[in-house]
Amino acid sequence: MLNDRTDAEFFNVTIDLTPRREIAPLPHTPSLAQIQRFEQHLAQFPQIPNEPKHHFAEGMYGRELPIQADAFVVGKIHRHEHITVLLSGTATINTDKGMERITGPHIWISPPGAKRALYTHTDCVFFTVHLNHDNTRDLEAIEADVIVPEPRIGFDCPLLAEFADELQGVYA
């Protein structure tokens, strides 16, 4: 497990879960509390190192993140609306319509306050675009502007029993 802050932790927690039977999938339309409990549960497992690429343009910051197949990812809550792109690959992602299987290229607008949980069926490349009014290249300053700090919540194993098996076929 990663103990020091790294670029891989900048926006997402990516988990390698082998075998996948060790966790219960999220329901079709997970609540924020369910996603947070899921994230806490996933934090027990080894983390997959990711190396994001950072892109800067006048007033914008872009983050490109490759994620290997068969990974679970729980993102952080973002303060502002932003563009999200699945450049390539296939993933099941919680959207405003519930858990959806999406294949790239696919573009959507992520609203403020959204917290995403996803499973990658194939190797994927995600790209997010955020406003960067100060044109800073300081990733800690960008994170402070973009990310809503979240307190760690306690993990209560029986709460996983509440999760539906909507995605069981996804992990088979």
N, C-alpha and C positions, 0 to 999 in steps of 0.2 A: 504494500500500500504506500502511496506517496505521502510522505510526512512534511516535506518542505514545499512551499509555494512554487509552482512552476507554470510555464505557459499552458501546459495541459490542463491546469485547473482554472484558467482564466475565466471561462464561461461554463464549462461542462465538466461533469464527472462521468468518466467512461469506465465501465466495469467489464471484466471478463468473468463470465459465470459458466464454469464447466464442472459438472453437467448442469444444464439449464433446469432440470427437475427440482433444483434446490430452492427455486423461488416461485411465487404465484404471480401470474400476469395481472396487469391492471384491468379494471372493468372497462366496458366500452366507452364510458364517459367518466374518466377519473376526476375526482375533486382535487383541489390543491392539497388538502390534508393527506389524501391517499398517495399522491405523487411524492410528497415529502416523506411519508413513512416508507415508501418504496425506495427512495433515495437513501434513507438511513439504513435500510436493510442491505442495499447494494454496497454500501460503504464498507461492509465487512469483508468483501471479496477483493482479490488482487485487481489493481487498476491497470488499464492498458495505456501505455504512454502514447500520447498524440503530440505531433509537432505542428501547431498552426502556423500558417503564413500570414503575415500582417501586411495590409495594403493601405496606403494613404493617398488621398487626393484632397484638393482644396475643400475644406469643410466636411470631409468624410473619412471614416475609418472602415475598412473591410477586413473581415477575418475569414480565412479559408481553412477548413478543418477536415482532413481526411479521417475517416473512421472505418476500421476494418469490419468485415462481415462478422455476424454472430455476436454483436456487442450490444449492451444496454447502455443508454446515455440518459442522464437527467440534467437538464440545463438549469441555469440560474434565472431568476426573475429579472426582467429588464424594465427599466423605468420608462422607456420611450417606445413608441411605435417604430418598427424598423423592417427592412426588407430581408427576407430569408430565402435562400435558393438552395435546393437540392440539385447540385450540378450533375451528379451521376450516381447511379446505384438505386437500390430499392430499400425502403425502410417503412416500418409501421410507426406512426407518430400521432400523439394526441393533438387534435385540431379542435376548432370550435364546433365541428360536426361529430366529435368523438374520435376513437382510434381509427386511423385510415392508413391503408397501404398506399404509399406514394412512390412513383418511379421518376427519377430525374431524366431530363431537366424539368423542374417544377419550381415555380416562384409563388410566394405568398407574402402577405403583410402580417407580421406578428404584432398583436396589440400590446400596449403597456400592461404589465402585470401578468403576462402569460408565463407559465412554467411548463416546459415540454419534457415529455418522457418518450423515448423511442427505442426501437429495436432495429438493428441493421440486418437485413436478409443477405445483402451483398456488400462488398466494399463500397463505401459512399464518400462523396465529397460535398460538404456543406459550405455555404458562403453567406455571411451576414453583412449588412451594410448599416452603419450607425452614423448619426451626425457627430461631427467633431468640430464644434464652433471655434475652439481655440487652436485648431491645427496642431495639436500636440502629438508627439510620438511617444509620450510617456504612457506605457500600458497601464500602470497603476492609476494614473489620473483618468484615463479613459474608463477603466473599470469603475472607479468611484462615481463617474458621471452616468454610466450605462446600467450598472447592476444595483439592484435593491439588496441591501444586506439582509441575510436571513439567519435567525438564530437556529442553532441545532436543536431539533426536537428529539425527545426520547423515543426509542424504538420499543414497541410493544408487540411481540411476536403474535399473540392471538389476533391482533387487528388484521394481519394478512389473511386470516380466514374469511374476512368480509369481501375480499377481492373475488370478482366473478371469474369464470374460466373462458371468457369471451375470446381470448387470444391463444388458447391451448393449441389450436391447429397451426398457428404461426410458428410455434417453437418445436413442432414435431419433426 
